[in-house]
Each structure stands twice: as structure tokens, then as C-alpha cells.
Amino acid sequence: MPFTVTPTALPEVLVLEPKVFGDARGFFYESFNQRDFVTATGLDVQFVQDNHSRSVKGVLRGLHYQIQHPLGKLVRVTQGAVFDVVVDIRRSSPRFGKWVGVELSADNSRQLWIPPGFAHGFMVTSESAEFLYKTTDYWYPAHERSLLWSDPALGIVWPLQDAPQLAAKDAAAKTLVQADVFEGGI
């Protein structure tokens, strides 16, 4: 298998670590292979969109999700490092409102699978970072929601040195009590 898969404290959220082949010339790894992804994770999902963002240190993006057309994401960092956070927002889940944080970086080559029903965000911890992600559905701005990154009910421990840089929609995000969440199965 070209990568190992490790469940997180939210068992549906998976860390994928590829086998990286490196020498004095540089490195190579297979960042995605549908057949191997299905075999290793048991998830037969279809990705329909790839996204790429670049952010500077201290930028915090999220916590985002789509209330209709919920999407799964396979995320990774190709330059720099981020602290990546996932929150379970499925009301019927025994882990509703729980979160997990994982460092993703160009150096560790980790990827993170975030299934539908979870809010997702990240904060850049290096001077800058390039963040790539595949999604299982298209972006629908009318259905996008933001969960407040600093909601005390969530208790997320971000690696903050200063106040984060936020988009207006993230600064105005709702707390878990106020937010639209997933009521049924996804």
C-alpha cells in the first residue's frame, strides 16, 4: 500500500500518510490513487473538484461546511504548514461538537479525509502555506456555512500567537448552538 491510514479521535476522520521516496535529487510520492484509496479506507467516493489556496502566517480559514450538498474533503499542504481542525456537527453523533486537530505540512506529507457532516478549518503556522483539497461535491455558496472558530463550547486549542486573520464570513460565523447542523444521517 502506498500509504498508511490512521483514524483520529473522530474515527471517521482519517490521517493518510503516503510512502515518500526521496534521495539527494528530491522526492516522489503518489498523492492520490483511487483504487488504493478505496482499498485502504473502504470509502468509494468520487471527487468532483480540486481547490488550491495560499495563505500567510496567522490566517485562519473556517470552520466551513455546506448544509445542503454536504461534501467530503481530502486535504493536504504542499508548501508550509497548517494546524487543521475538524468538528463533528452531526447532532445524532455521540461525538457531536467534538473536534480534532492535526498538523499538515509539506514536510510530513500527511493528508486528512474529512467526511460529510463535519466542519473544517485550518490556521497557517508557517510563513505561508499552500493548501490543496479534493471535494466530493461542488461548492454551493448559498449552502455554505461557517462555525465560529473561537466558540467556547467547542474549546478548540488553536496554536495562536496573535489574533488570527479572518475573512468577514468567518468573523461573523455562528456558534454551535446557533448554527445549522446536520440533524439526520448523511
C-alpha positions, 0 to 999 in steps of 0.5 A: 500500500502506498500509504498508511491510514490512521483514524483520529479521535473522530474515527471517521476522520482519517490521517493518510500518510503516503510512502515518500521516496526521496534521495539527494535529487528530491522526492516522489510520492503518489498523492492520490490513487483511487483504487488504493484509496478505496482499498485502504479506507473502504470509502468509494467516493468520487471527487468532483473538484480540486481547490488550491489556496495560499495563505500567510502566517496567522490566517485562519480559514473556517470552520466551513461546511455546506448544509445542503450538498454536504461534501467530503474533503481530502486535504493536504499542504504542499508548501508550509504548514497548517494546524487543521481542525475538524468538528463533528456537527452531526447532532445524532453523533455521540461525538457531536461538537467534538473536534480534532486537530492535526498538523499538515505540512509539506514536510510530513506529507500527511493528508486528512479525509474529512467526511460529510457532516463535519466542519473544517478549518485550518490556521497557517503556522508557517510563513505561508502555506499552500493548501490543496483539497479534493471535494466530493461535491461542488461548492454551493455558496448559498449552502455554505456555512461557517462555525465560529472558530473561537466558540467556547463550547467547542474549546478548540486549542488553536496554536495562536500567537496573535489574533488570527486573520479572518475573512468577514464570513468567518468573523461573523460565523455562528456558534454551535448552538446557533448554527445549522447542523446536520440533524439526520444521517448523511 
